[in-house]
Amino acid sequence: MRNVRQAAVPQVQLVTFSVGGEEFGLDVFSVHEILSYQAVTPVPRAPAFVEGVLDVRGSVVPVVDLRRRFEVAEAGYDDETRIVLVEFAGERLGLVVDSVTEVLRAPETSISAPPAYIKGLSAEFIRGIVRHNGRLIILMDLDRILSSEERIALESADLQAAEGVAEGA
């Protein structure tokens, strides 16, 4: 009997989470930390989907509520609500999600392109659909979660908040 080596199928590792009853995934390497939800400091004139800013070990981190971003009906925060800290455009960004489900490995072959009939704003956020154990997980394209204009608005709101934190110190 010969020892036949099978070629390893490349895997992706995803942090999966729920927003508005749908399951989403992010590449595990873009996630820095997962925090229990805590109140954030609101920022005047920030985009509507920006919850505010949070002080994370001395760094001011803008926090985006994904329910608002995806235009899903708002729900209250509970014990399952989390803030997922991610790397976004060289900075940290917090994403408010309903709950974090798991970290999973799936073969790269389980990722399909989003269907062509998905149009509109939300299609911009989708990198693909992952089929895993009978589940469909929407793979987010983190680089496209904010438009250029929204990034500028967020940066100016972040600067105003940082100045306010410095003045209050």
DSSP file (Angstrom, degrees, kcal/mol; ACC not computed):
  #  RESIDUE AA STRUCTURE BP1 BP2  ACC     N-H-->O    O-->H-N    N-H-->O    O-->H-N    TCO  KAPPA ALPHA  PHI   PSI    X-CA   Y-CA   Z-CA
    1    1 A M              0   0    0      0, 0.0     2,-0.2     0, 0.0     0, 0.0   0.000 360.0 360.0 360.0 129.8    0.0    0.0    0.0
    2    2 A R        -     0   0    0      1,-0.0     2,-1.0     2,-0.0     0, 0.0  -0.595 360.0-123.9 -88.7 148.4    1.4    3.3   -1.0
    3    3 A N        -     0   0    0     -2,-0.2     2,-0.6     2,-0.0    -1,-0.0  -0.810  33.6-167.3 -89.3 103.6    1.3    6.4    1.2
    4    4 A V        -     0   0    0     -2,-1.0     2,-0.5     2,-0.0    -2,-0.0  -0.828   8.5-148.2 -98.8 123.8   -0.5    8.9   -1.0
    5    5 A R        -     0   0    0     -2,-0.6     2,-0.4     3,-0.0    -2,-0.0  -0.781   9.1-146.8 -91.9 129.1   -0.4   12.5    0.1
    6    6 A Q        -     0   0    0     -2,-0.5     2,-0.2     1,-0.1     3,-0.0  -0.748  26.0-106.8 -92.5 143.2   -3.3   14.6   -0.8
    7    7 A A        -     0   0    0     -2,-0.4     2,-0.2     1,-0.1    -1,-0.1  -0.480  39.0-112.8 -67.7 134.4   -2.8   18.2   -1.6
    8    8 A A        -     0   0    0     -2,-0.2    -1,-0.1     1,-0.1    -3,-0.0  -0.468  24.1-127.7 -69.9 136.0   -4.1   20.4    1.2
    9    9 A V        -     0   0    0     -2,-0.2    -1,-0.1     1,-0.1    -3,-0.0  -0.743  31.5-110.4 -83.5 126.1   -7.1   22.5    0.4
   10   10 A P        -     0   0    0      0, 0.0    98,-3.0     0, 0.0    99,-0.4  -0.303  38.7-151.7 -58.3 138.5   -6.4   26.2    1.2
   11   11 A Q  E     -A  107   0A   0     96,-0.3     2,-0.4    97,-0.1    94,-0.0  -0.777  10.2-149.3-112.4 154.0   -8.5   27.3    4.2
   12   12 A V  E     -A  106   0A   0     94,-3.1    94,-2.4    -2,-0.3     2,-0.5  -0.947  11.1-146.4-116.2 145.5   -9.9   30.6    5.3
   13   13 A Q  E     -A  105   0A   0     -2,-0.4    15,-2.7    92,-0.2     2,-0.4  -0.959  22.2-174.6-112.5 128.4  -10.4   31.5    8.9
   14   14 A L  E     -AB 104  27A   0     90,-2.8    90,-2.6    -2,-0.5     2,-0.6  -0.936  27.9-141.6-125.7 143.2  -13.4   33.7    9.7
   15   15 A V  E     -AB 103  26A   0     11,-2.7    11,-1.8    -2,-0.4     2,-0.3  -0.925  32.8-155.7 -92.9 121.1  -14.9   35.4   12.7
   16   16 A T  E     +AB 102  25A   0     86,-3.3    85,-2.5    -2,-0.6    86,-0.9  -0.786  19.3 166.0-104.6 145.9  -18.6   35.0   12.2
   17   17 A F  E     -AB 100  24A   0      7,-2.3     7,-3.3    -2,-0.3     2,-0.4  -0.957  29.5-116.1-151.6 165.9  -21.2   37.3   13.8
   18   18 A S  E     +AB  99  23A   0     81,-2.7    80,-1.9    -2,-0.3    81,-1.1  -0.882  23.7 173.9-113.1 138.2  -24.9   38.2   13.5
   19   19 A V  E >  S- B   0  22A   0      3,-2.1     3,-1.7    -2,-0.4    78,-0.0  -0.942  78.3 -16.3-139.9 117.5  -26.4   41.5   12.5
   20   20 A G  T 3  S-     0   0    0     -2,-0.3     3,-0.1     1,-0.3    53,-0.1   0.825 127.2 -53.1  59.9  33.4  -30.2   41.7   12.1
   21   21 A G  T 3  S+     0   0    0      1,-0.3     2,-0.3     0, 0.0    -1,-0.3   0.407 115.2 110.4  84.5  -3.3  -30.6   37.9   12.0
   22   22 A E  E <   -B   19   0A   0     -3,-1.7    -3,-2.1   115,-0.0     2,-0.5  -0.777  65.4-127.0-104.2 151.4  -28.1   37.4    9.2
   23   23 A E  E     -B   18   0A   0    113,-0.4   115,-2.6    -2,-0.3     2,-0.3  -0.848  29.3-179.2-102.0 130.9  -24.7   35.8    9.6
   24   24 A F  E     -Bc  17 138A   0     -7,-3.3    -7,-2.3    -2,-0.5     2,-0.3  -0.809   9.9-153.0-122.7 162.1  -21.6   37.6    8.4
   25   25 A G  E     -Bc  16 139A   0    113,-2.5   115,-2.6    -2,-0.3     2,-0.3  -0.993   6.4-169.0-139.4 148.0  -17.9   36.8    8.4
   26   26 A L  E     -B   15   0A   0    -11,-1.8   -11,-2.7    -2,-0.3     2,-0.1  -0.975  41.9 -93.6-129.2 145.7  -14.6   38.7    8.5
   27   27 A D  E >   -B   14   0A   0     -2,-0.3     3,-2.0   113,-0.3     4,-0.5  -0.388  34.6-131.7 -56.3 129.3  -11.2   37.3    7.8
   28   28 A V  G >  S+     0   0    0    -15,-2.7     3,-0.9     1,-0.3    -1,-0.2   0.781 103.7  63.1 -58.7 -28.1   -9.8   36.5   11.3
   29   29 A F  G 3  S+     0   0    0    -16,-0.3    -1,-0.3     1,-0.2    -2,-0.1   0.644  98.3  54.9 -75.7 -13.0   -6.5   38.3   10.5
   30   30 A S  G <  S+     0   0    0     -3,-2.0    57,-2.2    56,-0.1     2,-0.5   0.559  92.4  86.9 -91.2  -9.0   -8.4   41.6   10.2
   31   31 A V  E <   +F   86   0B   0     -3,-0.9    55,-0.3    -4,-0.5     3,-0.1  -0.808  48.0 175.3 -96.5 124.4   -9.9   41.2   13.7
   32   32 A H  E     -     0   0B   0     53,-3.1     2,-0.3    -2,-0.5    54,-0.2   0.838  63.8 -16.3 -91.3 -39.0   -7.8   42.5   16.6
   33   33 A E  E     -F   85   0B   0     52,-1.4    52,-3.0     2,-0.0     2,-0.5  -0.990  49.7-134.9-165.0 154.6  -10.1   42.0   19.5
   34   34 A I  E     -F   84   0B   0     -2,-0.3     2,-0.3    50,-0.2    50,-0.2  -0.988  27.8-171.4-123.2 122.6  -13.7   41.4   20.5
   35   35 A L  E     -F   83   0B   0     48,-3.0    48,-2.7    -2,-0.5     2,-0.1  -0.825  28.8-109.6-112.3 148.5  -15.1   43.5   23.4
   36   36 A S  E     -F   82   0B   0     -2,-0.3    46,-0.2    46,-0.2    43,-0.1  -0.458  57.8 -85.6 -63.7 150.1  -18.4   43.3   25.3
   37   37 A Y        +     0   0    0     44,-1.7     2,-0.3    41,-0.3    -1,-0.1  -0.363  55.8 174.9 -63.7 137.1  -20.6   46.2   24.4
   38   38 A Q        -     0   0    0     -3,-0.1    -3,-0.0    -2,-0.1    44,-0.0  -0.983  39.8 -87.6-139.4 151.6  -19.9   49.3   26.3
   39   39 A A        -     0   0    0     -2,-0.3     2,-0.2     1,-0.1    13,-0.0  -0.266  44.6-151.3 -59.6 141.3  -21.3   52.8   26.0
   40   40 A V        -     0   0    0     11,-0.1    14,-0.2    14,-0.1    -1,-0.1  -0.702  21.0-103.7-110.3 164.4  -19.4   55.0   23.6
   41   41 A T  B     -G   53   0B   0     12,-2.9    12,-2.5    -2,-0.2   120,-0.0  -0.800  39.3-126.5 -88.9 119.3  -19.0   58.8   23.5
   42   42 A P        -     0   0    0      0, 0.0    10,-0.2     0, 0.0     9,-0.1  -0.295  17.7-145.1 -63.9 151.1  -21.2   60.3   20.9
   43   43 A V    >   -     0   0    0      7,-0.2     3,-1.4     8,-0.1     7,-0.1  -0.977  17.1-121.1-120.9 122.6  -19.5   62.6   18.3
   44   44 A P  T 3  S+     0   0    0      0, 0.0   116,-0.1     0, 0.0   117,-0.1  -0.325  92.6   8.4 -62.2 144.1  -21.4   65.6   17.0
   45   45 A R  T 3  S+     0   0    0      1,-0.2   112,-0.1     3,-0.0     3,-0.1   0.634  90.9 143.1  61.7  18.9  -21.9   65.8   13.2
   46   46 A A    <   -     0   0    0     -3,-1.4    -1,-0.2     1,-0.1   108,-0.1  -0.510  65.2 -81.1 -78.9 156.7  -20.6   62.2   12.7
   47   47 A P    >   -     0   0    0      0, 0.0     3,-2.2     0, 0.0    -1,-0.1  -0.233  46.2-108.9 -54.9 150.7  -22.3   60.1   10.0
   48   48 A A  T 3  S+     0   0    0      1,-0.3    21,-0.1    -3,-0.1    20,-0.1   0.776 117.3  55.3 -57.1 -30.8  -25.6   58.6   11.3
   49   49 A F  T 3  S+     0   0    0     19,-0.1    16,-2.8    20,-0.1     2,-0.7   0.535  84.2  98.7 -83.6  -4.6  -24.2   55.0   11.4
   50   50 A V  E <   - H   0  64B   0     -3,-2.2    14,-0.3    14,-0.2    -7,-0.2  -0.753  55.9-166.3 -85.4 116.4  -21.3   56.1   13.7
   51   51 A E  E     -     0   0B   0     12,-2.2     2,-0.3    -2,-0.7    -1,-0.2   0.860  49.1 -98.7 -68.1 -37.3  -22.2   55.3   17.2
   52   52 A G  E     - H   0  63B   0     11,-1.3    11,-3.0   -10,-0.2     2,-0.3  -0.990  48.8 -53.4 151.8-150.1  -19.4   57.4   18.6
   53   53 A V  E     -GH  41  62B   0    -12,-2.5   -12,-2.9    -2,-0.3     2,-0.4  -0.900  37.1-156.1-127.5 158.5  -15.8   56.8   19.9
   54   54 A L  E     - H   0  61B   0      7,-2.2     7,-3.0    -2,-0.3     2,-0.8  -0.986  18.9-128.7-134.1 140.0  -14.4   54.5   22.5
   55   55 A D  E     - H   0  60B   0     -2,-0.4     2,-0.7     5,-0.2     5,-0.2  -0.823  28.7-177.8 -90.3 110.6  -11.2   54.8   24.5
   56   56 A V  E >  S- H   0  59B   0      3,-3.0     3,-1.6    -2,-0.8    -2,-0.0  -0.901  70.9 -37.9-114.6 102.5   -9.4   51.5   24.0
   57   57 A R  T 3  S-     0   0    0     -2,-0.7    -1,-0.1     1,-0.3     3,-0.1   0.884 125.6 -40.2  48.1  47.6   -6.1   51.4   26.1
   58   58 A G  T 3  S+     0   0    0      1,-0.2     2,-0.4     0, 0.0    -1,-0.3   0.381 117.2 108.3  89.4  -4.2   -5.4   55.0   25.3
   59   59 A S  E <   -H   56   0B   0     -3,-1.6    -3,-3.0     2,-0.0     2,-0.6  -0.904  66.5-132.3-108.2 135.3   -6.4   55.0   21.6
   60   60 A V  E     -H   55   0B   0     -2,-0.4    -5,-0.2    -5,-0.2    32,-0.1  -0.766  29.1-170.3 -85.0 119.7   -9.6   56.8   20.5
   61   61 A V  E     -H   54   0B   0     -7,-3.0    -7,-2.2    -2,-0.6    32,-0.1  -0.950  18.6-132.1-117.3 121.8  -11.4   54.3   18.2
   62   62 A P  E     -H   53   0B   0      0, 0.0    32,-3.1     0, 0.0     2,-0.5  -0.462  22.2-147.1 -68.2 145.3  -14.5   55.2   16.1
   63   63 A V  E     -Hi  52  94B   0    -11,-3.0   -12,-2.2    30,-0.2   -11,-1.3  -0.971   9.1-162.7-123.2 123.5  -17.4   52.8   16.4
   64   64 A V  E     -Hi  50  95B   0     30,-3.4    32,-2.9    -2,-0.5     2,-0.8  -0.893  15.7-138.9-105.7 129.7  -19.7   52.0   13.6
   65   65 A D  E  >  - i   0  96B   0    -16,-2.8     4,-2.4    -2,-0.5     3,-0.3  -0.799  10.4-158.3 -86.7 112.6  -23.1   50.3   14.3
   66   66 A L  H  > S+     0   0    0     30,-1.6     4,-2.5    -2,-0.8     6,-0.2   0.772  89.1  62.0 -67.8 -25.0  -23.5   47.7   11.6
   67   67 A R  H  4>S+     0   0    0     29,-0.4     5,-3.1     2,-0.2     4,-0.2   0.949 110.9  39.7 -61.8 -46.4  -27.3   47.7   12.0
   68   68 A R  H >45S+     0   0    0     -3,-0.3     3,-1.1     3,-0.2    -2,-0.2   0.912 114.6  53.5 -67.7 -41.2  -27.4   51.3   11.0
   69   69 A R  H 3<5S+     0   0    0     -4,-2.4    -2,-0.2     1,-0.3    -1,-0.2   0.888 114.5  40.5 -61.5 -40.0  -24.8   50.9    8.3
   70   70 A F  T 3<5S-     0   0    0     -4,-2.5    -1,-0.3    -5,-0.2    -2,-0.2   0.373 112.6-120.0 -90.1   4.3  -26.8   48.0    6.7
   71   71 A E  T < 5 +     0   0    0     -3,-1.1     2,-0.3    -4,-0.2    -3,-0.2   0.914  59.8 152.6  55.8  47.8  -30.1   49.9    7.3
   72   72 A V      < -     0   0    0     -5,-3.1    -1,-0.2    -6,-0.2    -2,-0.1  -0.799  57.5 -85.0-102.7 147.9  -31.5   47.1    9.4
   73   73 A A        -     0   0    0     -2,-0.3    -1,-0.1     1,-0.1   -53,-0.1  -0.250  52.4-112.7 -54.0 134.7  -34.1   47.8   12.1
   74   74 A E        -     0   0    0     -7,-0.0     2,-0.3    -6,-0.0    -1,-0.1  -0.385  34.7-172.9 -71.8 148.8  -32.4   48.9   15.3
   75   75 A A        -     0   0    0     -2,-0.1    -8,-0.1     1,-0.0   -55,-0.0  -0.942  30.3 -94.4-135.3 157.0  -32.6   46.7   18.4
   76   76 A G        -     0   0    0     -2,-0.3     2,-0.3     1,-0.1     5,-0.0  -0.223  42.4-102.9 -68.4 162.6  -31.4   47.3   21.9
   77   77 A Y        +     0   0    0      4,-0.0     2,-0.2     3,-0.0    -1,-0.1  -0.653  46.8 170.8 -85.3 143.2  -28.1   46.3   23.1
   78   78 A D    >   -     0   0    0     -2,-0.3     3,-1.1    20,-0.2   -41,-0.3  -0.689  52.4 -71.3-137.4-167.8  -27.9   43.2   25.3
   79   79 A D  T 3  S+     0   0    0      1,-0.3   -42,-0.1    -2,-0.2    -2,-0.0   0.696 128.7  53.1 -65.3 -18.9  -25.4   40.8   26.9
   80   80 A E  T 3  S+     0   0    0    -44,-0.1    20,-0.4    19,-0.1    -1,-0.3   0.647  81.4 110.8 -89.4 -16.7  -24.7   39.3   23.5
   81   81 A T    <   -     0   0    0     -3,-1.1   -44,-1.7    18,-0.1     2,-0.3  -0.340  48.7-175.6 -63.3 135.7  -23.9   42.6   21.8
   82   82 A R  E     -FJ  36  97B   0     15,-2.1    15,-2.6   -46,-0.2     2,-0.5  -0.903  28.6-137.3-131.8 158.6  -20.2   43.0   20.9
   83   83 A I  E     -FJ  35  96B   0    -48,-2.7   -48,-3.0    -2,-0.3     2,-0.7  -0.981  21.7-155.7-113.9 116.6  -17.8   45.5   19.5
   84   84 A V  E     -FJ  34  95B   0     11,-2.9    11,-1.9    -2,-0.5     2,-0.6  -0.839   7.5-147.6 -95.2 116.5  -15.4   43.9   17.0
   85   85 A L  E     +FJ  33  94B   0    -52,-3.0   -53,-3.1    -2,-0.7   -52,-1.4  -0.754  26.8 175.7 -87.0 123.0  -12.2   45.8   16.7
   86   86 A V  E     -FJ  31  93B   0      7,-3.0     7,-2.0    -2,-0.6     2,-0.6  -0.805  36.8-107.8-124.5 163.6  -10.8   45.5   13.2
   87   87 A E  E     + J   0  92B   0    -57,-2.2     2,-0.4    -2,-0.3     5,-0.2  -0.840  43.5 172.7 -89.4 122.1   -8.0   46.9   11.1
   88   88 A F  E >   - J   0  91B   0      3,-3.7     3,-1.9    -2,-0.6    55,-0.1  -0.955  64.3 -23.5-139.4 116.3   -9.4   49.4    8.6
   89   89 A A  T 3  S-     0   0    0     -2,-0.4     3,-0.1     1,-0.3    -1,-0.1   0.872 125.8 -50.9  52.3  42.6   -7.3   51.6    6.4
   90   90 A G  T 3  S+     0   0    0      1,-0.3    -1,-0.3     0, 0.0     2,-0.3   0.499 125.7  87.7  78.5   3.7   -4.4   51.4    8.8
   91   91 A E  E <  S- J   0  88B   0     -3,-1.9    -3,-3.7   -30,-0.0     2,-0.3  -0.810  81.9-100.5-127.0 167.0   -6.5   52.4   11.8
   92   92 A R  E     - J   0  87B   0     -2,-0.3     2,-0.3    -5,-0.2    -5,-0.2  -0.698  37.1-176.8 -87.2 144.3   -8.6   50.6   14.3
   93   93 A L  E     - J   0  86B   0     -7,-2.0    -7,-3.0    -2,-0.3     2,-0.4  -0.996  17.8-139.0-140.9 136.7  -12.3   50.6   13.9
   94   94 A G  E     -iJ  63  85B   0    -32,-3.1   -30,-3.4    -2,-0.3     2,-0.5  -0.826  12.7-162.1 -98.3 136.4  -15.0   49.2   16.1
   95   95 A L  E     -iJ  64  84B   0    -11,-1.9   -11,-2.9    -2,-0.4     2,-0.5  -0.973  12.4-142.1-118.5 119.5  -18.0   47.4   14.6
   96   96 A V  E     +iJ  65  83B   0    -32,-2.9   -30,-1.6    -2,-0.5   -29,-0.4  -0.707  29.0 175.3 -81.9 124.4  -21.1   46.9   16.8
   97   97 A V  E     - J   0  82B   0    -15,-2.6   -15,-2.1    -2,-0.5   -78,-0.2  -0.884  40.8-120.9-127.0 158.6  -22.7   43.5   16.1
   98   98 A D  S    S-     0   0    0    -80,-1.9     2,-0.3    -2,-0.3   -20,-0.2   0.904  88.8 -24.6 -66.5 -41.2  -25.6   41.7   17.7
   99   99 A S  E     -A   18   0A   0    -81,-1.1   -81,-2.7   -18,-0.2     2,-0.5  -0.969  56.9-118.5-165.1 155.3  -23.4   38.7   18.7
  100  100 A V  E     -A   17   0A   0    -20,-0.4   -83,-0.3    -2,-0.3     3,-0.1  -0.907  26.0-172.3-100.7 128.7  -20.2   36.9   17.8
  101  101 A T  E     -     0   0A   0    -85,-2.5     2,-0.3    -2,-0.5   -84,-0.2   0.954  46.6 -59.0 -87.7 -58.0  -20.9   33.3   16.7
  102  102 A E  E     -A   16   0A   0    -86,-0.9   -86,-3.3     2,-0.0     2,-0.5  -0.979  38.2 -98.7-171.5 173.8  -17.6   31.6   16.3
  103  103 A V  E     +A   15   0A   0     -2,-0.3     2,-0.3   -88,-0.2   -88,-0.2  -0.986  50.9 179.8-109.3 124.1  -14.2   31.4   14.6
  104  104 A L  E     -A   14   0A   0    -90,-2.6   -90,-2.8    -2,-0.5     2,-0.4  -0.900  27.4-138.3-129.2 156.5  -14.4   28.9   11.8
  105  105 A R  E     +A   13   0A   0     -2,-0.3   -92,-0.2   -92,-0.2   -94,-0.0  -0.922  27.2 172.0-107.7 135.9  -12.2   27.3    9.2
  106  106 A A  E     -A   12   0A   0    -94,-2.4   -94,-3.1    -2,-0.4     2,-0.1  -0.993  38.1-101.2-140.8 147.5  -13.7   26.7    5.8
  107  107 A P  E >   -A   11   0A   0      0, 0.0     3,-2.5     0, 0.0   -96,-0.3  -0.428  29.5-124.3 -66.3 142.7  -12.1   25.7    2.5
  108  108 A E  G >  S+     0   0    0    -98,-3.0     3,-1.8     1,-0.3   -97,-0.1   0.806 110.6  68.1 -56.1 -28.6  -11.5   28.5    0.1
  109  109 A T  G 3  S+     0   0    0    -99,-0.4    -1,-0.3     1,-0.3   -98,-0.1   0.644  86.3  68.4 -67.8 -13.0  -13.5   26.6   -2.4
  110  110 A S  G <  S+     0   0    0     -3,-2.5    21,-2.3    20,-0.1     2,-0.5   0.510  80.5  94.9 -83.4  -3.2  -16.6   27.2   -0.2
  111  111 A I  E <   -D  130   0A   0     -3,-1.8     2,-0.3    19,-0.2    19,-0.2  -0.790  56.1-175.0 -93.0 124.4  -16.6   30.9   -1.1
  112  112 A S  E     -D  129   0A   0     17,-3.1    17,-2.7    -2,-0.5    -2,-0.0  -0.834  31.8-102.2-112.8 153.7  -18.8   31.9   -4.0
  113  113 A A        -     0   0    0     -2,-0.3    15,-0.2    15,-0.2     3,-0.1  -0.417  51.9 -93.1 -65.4 149.5  -19.1   35.3   -5.7
  114  114 A P        -     0   0    0      0, 0.0    -1,-0.1     0, 0.0    24,-0.0  -0.368  53.3 -90.5 -63.1 146.8  -22.2   37.1   -4.6
  115  115 A P    >   -     0   0    0      0, 0.0     3,-1.6     0, 0.0    13,-0.0  -0.241  31.5-122.7 -58.0 146.5  -25.2   36.5   -6.9
  116  116 A A  T 3  S+     0   0    0      1,-0.3     0, 0.0    -3,-0.1     0, 0.0   0.763 107.0  65.1 -63.7 -26.4  -25.5   39.0   -9.8
  117  117 A Y  T 3  S+     0   0    0      2,-0.1     2,-0.9     0, 0.0    -1,-0.3   0.569  74.8 100.2 -78.7  -6.1  -29.0   40.1   -8.7
  118  118 A I    <   +     0   0    0     -3,-1.6     2,-0.2     5,-0.1     0, 0.0  -0.714  55.9 160.9 -78.7 112.3  -27.7   41.6   -5.5
  119  119 A K        +     0   0    0     -2,-0.9     3,-0.3     4,-0.0     4,-0.3  -0.700  20.4  45.6-124.2 174.0  -27.6   45.2   -6.3
  120  120 A G  S >> S-     0   0    0     -2,-0.2     3,-0.7     1,-0.2     4,-0.7  -0.298 101.0 -35.1  90.3-170.8  -27.4   48.5   -4.4
  121  121 A L  G >4 S+     0   0    0      1,-0.2     3,-1.2     2,-0.2     4,-0.5   0.875 130.0  54.9 -58.9 -45.0  -25.5   49.8   -1.5
  122  122 A S  G >4 S+     0   0    0     -3,-0.3     3,-1.1     1,-0.3     4,-0.4   0.784  96.9  66.0 -66.1 -25.3  -25.3   46.6    0.5
  123  123 A A  G X4 S+     0   0    0     -3,-0.7     3,-1.1    -4,-0.3    -1,-0.3   0.809  90.9  65.4 -64.1 -28.2  -23.8   44.7   -2.4
  124  124 A E  G << S+     0   0    0     -3,-1.2    -1,-0.3    -4,-0.7    -2,-0.2   0.792  98.8  52.7 -63.5 -26.9  -20.7   46.9   -2.1
  125  125 A F  G <  S+     0   0    0     -3,-1.1    16,-3.7    -4,-0.5     2,-0.5   0.570  90.8  93.4 -85.3  -9.5  -20.0   45.4    1.3
  126  126 A I  E <   + E   0 140A   0     -3,-1.1    14,-0.2    -4,-0.4     3,-0.1  -0.754  38.9 172.2 -97.9 123.3  -20.1   41.8    0.1
  127  127 A R  E     -     0   0A   0     12,-3.4     2,-0.3    -2,-0.5    13,-0.2   0.722  68.6 -48.4 -91.5 -28.1  -16.9   40.0   -0.9
  128  128 A G  E     - E   0 139A   0     11,-1.3    11,-2.9   -15,-0.2     2,-0.4  -0.980  52.8 -92.7 175.9 179.9  -18.6   36.6   -1.3
  129  129 A I  E     -DE 112 138A   0    -17,-2.7   -17,-3.1    -2,-0.3     2,-0.5  -0.982  30.7-150.4-120.5 129.6  -20.9   34.0    0.2
  130  130 A V  E     -DE 111 137A   0      7,-3.2     7,-2.7    -2,-0.4     2,-0.6  -0.883   1.7-155.6-102.9 125.0  -19.4   31.1    2.2
  131  131 A R  E     + E   0 136A   0    -21,-2.3     2,-0.4    -2,-0.5     5,-0.2  -0.894  26.3 163.1 -97.1 118.7  -21.3   27.8    2.3
  132  132 A H  E >   - E   0 135A   0      3,-2.4     3,-1.9    -2,-0.6    -2,-0.1  -0.930  63.5 -28.0-144.7 115.9  -20.4   26.0    5.4
  133  133 A N  T 3  S-     0   0    0     -2,-0.4     3,-0.1     1,-0.3    -1,-0.0   0.878 126.2 -44.5  48.5  48.3  -22.2   23.0    7.0
  134  134 A G  T 3  S+     0   0    0      1,-0.3     2,-0.3     0, 0.0    -1,-0.3   0.489 117.5 113.2  79.8   2.7  -25.5   24.0    5.6
  135  135 A R  E <   - E   0 132A   0     -3,-1.9    -3,-2.4     2,-0.0     2,-0.5  -0.782  57.9-144.2-106.4 151.3  -25.1   27.7    6.5
  136  136 A L  E     - E   0 131A   0     -2,-0.3     2,-0.5    -5,-0.2  -113,-0.4  -0.975  19.6-171.0-112.5 121.1  -24.7   30.7    4.2
  137  137 A I  E     - E   0 130A   0     -7,-2.7    -7,-3.2    -2,-0.5     2,-0.7  -0.950  20.5-133.1-116.5 126.4  -22.3   33.3    5.6
  138  138 A I  E     -cE  24 129A   0   -115,-2.6  -113,-2.5    -2,-0.5     2,-0.7  -0.690  19.2-144.1 -81.3 116.9  -22.0   36.7    4.0
  139  139 A L  E     -cE  25 128A   0    -11,-2.9   -12,-3.4    -2,-0.7   -11,-1.3  -0.736  18.2-139.2 -85.9 115.7  -18.3   37.5    3.7
  140  140 A M  E     - E   0 126A   0   -115,-2.6     2,-1.0    -2,-0.7  -113,-0.3  -0.473   5.8-139.5 -79.6 144.0  -17.8   41.2    4.3
  141  141 A D    >   -     0   0    0    -16,-3.7     3,-1.7    -2,-0.2     4,-0.2  -0.846  19.9-171.7 -97.7  94.3  -15.4   43.3    2.3
  142  142 A L  G >  S+     0   0    0     -2,-1.0     3,-1.4     1,-0.3     4,-0.3   0.808  78.5  63.8 -61.3 -32.8  -14.0   45.4    5.1
  143  143 A D  G 3  S+     0   0    0      1,-0.3    -1,-0.3     2,-0.1     3,-0.2   0.722 107.7  43.1 -65.2 -19.6  -12.1   47.7    2.7
  144  144 A R  G <  S+     0   0    0     -3,-1.7    -1,-0.3     1,-0.1    -2,-0.2   0.251  79.5 103.1-110.8  12.3  -15.5   48.9    1.2
  145  145 A I  S <  S+     0   0    0     -3,-1.4     2,-0.4    -4,-0.2    -1,-0.1   0.785  88.9  35.7 -66.6 -25.7  -17.5   49.3    4.4
  146  146 A L  S    S-     0   0    0     -4,-0.3    -1,-0.1    -3,-0.2     2,-0.1  -0.987  81.3-132.1-128.6 139.4  -17.0   53.1    4.2
  147  147 A S     >  -     0   0    0     -2,-0.4     4,-2.4     1,-0.1     5,-0.2  -0.299  36.0-100.7 -76.3 170.5  -16.9   55.3    1.1
  148  148 A S  H  > S+     0   0    0      1,-0.2     4,-2.1     2,-0.2     5,-0.1   0.911 125.0  49.3 -58.6 -44.3  -14.2   57.9    0.6
  149  149 A E  H  > S+     0   0    0      1,-0.2     4,-2.4     2,-0.2    -1,-0.2   0.899 111.3  49.5 -63.5 -40.6  -16.5   60.7    1.7
  150  150 A E  H  > S+     0   0    0      2,-0.2     4,-2.6     1,-0.2    -1,-0.2   0.869 108.2  53.5 -67.8 -36.4  -17.6   58.7    4.8
  151  151 A R  H  X S+     0   0    0     -4,-2.4     4,-2.7     2,-0.2    -1,-0.2   0.920 110.1  47.8 -62.2 -42.5  -13.9   58.0    5.7
  152  152 A I  H  X S+     0   0    0     -4,-2.1     4,-2.4     2,-0.2    -2,-0.2   0.933 113.0  47.8 -63.9 -45.9  -13.2   61.8    5.6
  153  153 A A  H  X S+     0   0    0     -4,-2.4     4,-2.2     1,-0.2    -2,-0.2   0.897 113.4  48.7 -61.3 -40.4  -16.3   62.5    7.7
  154  154 A L  H  X S+     0   0    0     -4,-2.6     4,-2.8     2,-0.2    -2,-0.2   0.907 109.9  51.0 -66.9 -42.4  -15.2   59.8   10.2
  155  155 A E  H  X S+     0   0    0     -4,-2.7     4,-2.3     2,-0.2    -2,-0.2   0.903 111.7  46.9 -62.3 -41.4  -11.7   61.1   10.3
  156  156 A S  H  X S+     0   0    0     -4,-2.4     4,-2.2     2,-0.2    -1,-0.2   0.891 113.8  48.1 -69.3 -37.4  -12.8   64.7   11.1
  157  157 A A  H  X S+     0   0    0     -4,-2.2     4,-2.3    -5,-0.2    -2,-0.2   0.899 111.0  51.7 -65.9 -39.6  -15.3   63.3   13.7
  158  158 A D  H  X S+     0   0    0     -4,-2.8     4,-2.5     2,-0.2    -2,-0.2   0.897 109.4  49.7 -62.8 -41.7  -12.5   61.2   15.2
  159  159 A L  H  X S+     0   0    0     -4,-2.3     4,-2.4     2,-0.2    -2,-0.2   0.919 110.3  49.8 -64.0 -43.8  -10.2   64.3   15.4
  160  160 A Q  H  X S+     0   0    0     -4,-2.2     4,-2.1     1,-0.2    -2,-0.2   0.906 112.6  47.8 -60.9 -41.3  -12.9   66.4   17.1
  161  161 A A  H  X S+     0   0    0     -4,-2.3     4,-2.5     2,-0.2    -2,-0.2   0.905 110.2  51.3 -67.1 -41.0  -13.4   63.6   19.6
  162  162 A A  H  X S+     0   0    0     -4,-2.5     4,-2.4     1,-0.2    -1,-0.2   0.895 110.1  49.8 -63.4 -39.3   -9.7   63.2   20.3
  163  163 A E  H  X S+     0   0    0     -4,-2.4     4,-2.4     2,-0.2    -1,-0.2   0.897 110.8  50.0 -65.4 -39.0   -9.5   66.9   20.9
  164  164 A G  H  X S+     0   0    0     -4,-2.1     4,-1.9     2,-0.2    -2,-0.2   0.891 110.7  49.0 -65.1 -39.7  -12.4   66.7   23.3
  165  165 A V  H  X S+     0   0    0     -4,-2.5     4,-0.8     2,-0.2    -2,-0.2   0.909 112.3  48.9 -65.1 -41.8  -10.8   63.8   25.2
  166  166 A A  H >< S+     0   0    0     -4,-2.4     3,-0.5     1,-0.2    -2,-0.2   0.898 111.6  48.9 -65.0 -40.1   -7.5   65.7   25.4
  167  167 A E  H 3< S+     0   0    0     -4,-2.4    -1,-0.2     1,-0.2    -2,-0.2   0.853 111.3  50.1 -67.8 -33.8   -9.3   68.9   26.7
  168  168 A G  H 3<        0   0    0     -4,-1.9    -1,-0.2     1,-0.2    -2,-0.2   0.623 360.0 360.0 -79.6 -12.2  -11.2   66.8   29.3
  169  169 A A    <<        0   0    0     -4,-0.8    -1,-0.2    -3,-0.5    -2,-0.1   0.478 360.0 360.0 -77.5 360.0   -8.0   65.1   30.6
